[in-house]
Amino acid sequence: MSANGSIDNRVKMLSDYLCTQRPQCGTPCAVKCWKWNVTQVTMQQSAAALKYAVLILNRPISQHHSFVKRIWNGATVKMTVDGGTKQWDKYLNNMSEEVKKGIKLPDLITGDFDSITEEILEKYKKKGCKAIHTPDQDHTDFTKALMELNIHSNSIGVEIDHVLVFAQSSGRLDQTLGNIQTLFLARDKKLINPDTKVYLLSDDALSWLLSPGDHVITIPEETRSHKNSWCSLIPIGEVCQLATTTGLKWNLDNQPLMFGDIVSTSNTFDGSDKVTVKCSNTLLWSMRIPTVMGPEKSSH
């Protein structure tokens, strides 16, 4: 009896929560809906009408040259963040002269400049790149970069649809968690336009926050059919009282997610072209996008 009562209470809690939301997806639902199309983020699908920004953080860039060049040159705003400028310069130097041809310069270089050499900074300033010193130590360079992106996009009168952040997660765990913290700050402190979506890219893993509500995530065919495909739903920052999914191999049905109990790691897809997620609290969604590593590596 107590177990049933607990389930009933959780369902009522979710129902009460959903009734406070306003419809955003154009369908007659009572909860806010988000649609996520990663083929637009990775430019596998034409996204000519989209305005997006690319940020390079201070971590090695591992993605294939063809992907990086395409996504970088197509960006409305191109930014390197502190030591990310050094990483970008190193990445370019490892390219052949033929591949390097036509790669555009950063629009902005930001940061407290403690992770970039004076030589590299002056090199790009002489090329005409705008450098903005952000010495405030109360925020990470990534957080401050989003603030500067907001200022810049407002100054040029452009609404940014999404931000793709090259943020290799191997290495220091505290910096990885700091990047996730910035995702929360971007949303909750309105560092950028509330309609702008922010994605973290590490190797071939794409991650972003799912706010409370309904989500429809388009799964590319090469992702859902890949033998080593994976995805995860992680309750970061708070317990997720209820989560329900479709399109996964191991779906959730009004399942609470929390550390010390159940979290959905190493999940995968059931072959459907869409995954739906209904969550009462924020979740971190991650999934593999094998094509960003190039044809050879994506086959493994």
N, C-alpha and C positions, 0 to 999 in steps of 0.2 A: 504493500500500500504506500509506504513512504517513498519507494522508488518511483511509482507511478505519479505520485504527487510532485516529486522533484521534476520529472519530465514535463508535467502539465505546467508547472511554474515557469520552466524555461521557455516553453512554447508561448505562454502568455506574455512573458517578458519580451520575446522577439516580436510578437504581434503588437504589443503596446509601442515598441520602438518603431516598427515599420509604419504605424499609423501617424507618426509625427513627421514623416518624410514627404516631400513633394515630388511628383513625377518629373523626370528629366529625359526619359528615353523615347518619348512619343508614343508609348503604349499605355493602356489603361491599367497601370499598376500603382500601388500606394507607396513604393519605395524608390529611392533614387537609383538610377541605372547608369552604368558606365559601359562603354564598348571599347575594347582594346584590340587593335589590329596591328600585330607586330610586323606584318609584311610591309606596312607603311614605314615603320620605324627603321627597318633594315633596307628599305628601298627596293625590296623584291617586287613590290607592287607600285605602280605609278603614283607618285605623291606630289605632282607638280603644284597642286594648289596649296600644299601644306607649307607652313613656315616653321622651321625648326632650328635649334641651336645644338652645336657639338662642343662639349667640354672635355679637355684632356687633363686628367689629374696626374700627380707625380707617381706613376706606376708604369712599368714596362708595357708597351703596346704589343699584343700578341696576334691580333687579327690579320687576316690576309690583306696584302697591299691593294688588291682590286676593290675589296669591300671598303677599306679605310679611305682610299682616294675618292670613291664614289660618294660615300656618306659625308665626307669632309667638304668636298667641292660643292655639294648640293645644299649645304647648310646656309641659312640666312645669316646666322651669326656663328663665327668660329672663334673659340677661346682656348687658350692654354693657361693653366692655373699653376703659378709659381714653378716648382720643379717639373711640372708637366711640360713646360717649354723646352726644358733640357731633354725630356723623354721624346718629345715630338721631333726635336732636332736630330737626336740619335736615330730615331726610326727612319727619318728621311735619308740620313747618311748611309743606311743599310740598303737603300733601294738602288736599283740601277738608274743611270741617267735617263734612260728612256721612260721608266716608270715615274720618275720624279717630275718629268715635264708636265707643266700645266697644273701642278698642285698649288692651290692658293695659299696666301699668307694668312696668319691669324688676324682677326679683326681686333681682338683685345688680348692683352696679357695682364693677368691680375695676380695678387697675392702679397704676402708680407716680404717676399723675395729673400727668404732665408734658405731656400733650397735651389736657388738658381745662381749660376755664376754671373759675374758682371759681364764677362765676355759674351755669353749667350744672350743676355738681356740687351746689351748694346747692339749686337748683331741684328736682332729683330727690330729694334727701335730705328736703326739706320735704314732698314728696309721699308719703314713707314708704318710699322705696327704700333698701335696705341697701348702704352703701358700704364696701368693704374695701380698705384701702391695702396695696399689695404692693410695697414699695420695693426689693426684691432686684434688683440689676442683673446677676446671673449668668444670669438667664433673661429671655426676652421676656415682654411682658404676656400674649400668647396662651398661652404655656406656663404661666405662673402662674395664668391664668384656669382652665385645665383642672384644676390642683391644687385651686383653690378650689371648683370645681364638684364635684370628688370629695368634698371635705370636706362641702360643703352637702348633696349627695345622700345621703351616709352619715348625716348628722345628721337628715334627715327620713325616713330609711328607705326610699329609693326607688332602684331599680336603673335606670340610664339605658341605654336600648337603643342610641341613637345621638345624636351631636352634629352639628348642622348649623352650620357656621361661615361667616358672610358675610365673605369675605376677597377683595375685588377685587384681582386680580393685576396690573393695569396700574399703571405707575409704577416704583417702585424694585425692581430685580431682587433685591437683597440681602434685602428684606423678604419677597418671594415665596419665596425659598429658605429664609428663616428659618421661614416657615409650614410648609414641607415638613419641615424639621428637627423642628418640634414634633410632626408626625405620627409621626416615628420615636421621639421621646422618649415620647410618649403610650403607644406600644406597648412599647418596649424598657425604659423606666424605670418602667412601670406607673403612670403619672400618674393613670390612671382605671381602672375595672374592665376587665380584659382582654377581656371580652365586649362592651364598648361600642365601636361603630364611629364613627369620626370622618371627616366629609366636609367638604371645602372647596368653597364655592360662589363663583364669580367670573363675573359676568354670567350667562350660561346654561351655563357649564361646571362640571360636578361632578367632583371629583377625590378619590381616596383611595388608600391603600396596599394592594397585594395582597401578602400575606406568602407565603413559600414554601409551595406546596401546590396544591390544586385550588380553582378558583373558578367559580361559576355566576352570571352577571350577567343579570338580567331586563332586556330592552330594550323600553321602551314603544313602542307602535305609531307614535305621532306622532314619535318619535325615529328609529326605523329607517327610516321611509318619507320622512323629510324630505329635500328635495333637497340641503340643505347640512349634512346630518348628518356628524359626524366622531367619531373616538375615537383614543386613543393609548396605547401601552405604553412607558413610559420607565424605563430602568434607573437609578434614583437611589441614590447612596450605595455601590453595588457593581455589579460585572458580574453580569448574569444568565446563568449558564452554559447554561441550556436553557429555552426557552419554546415551548409548543405551544398553539394556539388552534383553536376552531371558531366559526363564526358571523360571521366578518369577511370583507370583500371580499378582503383580502390576508392569508391565514392564515399562521401560523408553524408550522413542523414541526421540533421539536427545534433551534430556532434560538438561538444565543447572541446576546445583546443587550448592546451596550456603546458608549459614546461613542468616537468615532474609528473605529468600524466600522459596525454596523447598529443603528438604533433605529426603533421603529415609530411614526412620527408621521403625521398626516393620513391615517389609516386610516379605514374606514367599515364599514358592516354589509352582510351579504348578504341581509337580509330575514328572517332567523330571529328568533324571539322571545327567544332566549337566546344569549349568548356564553359559551364556556367557555375558561378559561385555566389551564394547568398551568405553574407556574414553579418553578425550583429556587432562585431568589433573589428578593428584594423588587423589585417593579415599582410605578411610579406609574401608575394607570389614570385617564384623563380621558375625558369624553364630553359631548356637547352635550345639554342638556335644554331645548328651545326654548320650552316652555310657561311657564317661569317669567318670561319677558319680556312676557307678555301676547299676545293674539291678533294684534295688528298686527305687532309685531316678530318674533314666532315664525314668521311666514310668509316672512320674508326669508332 
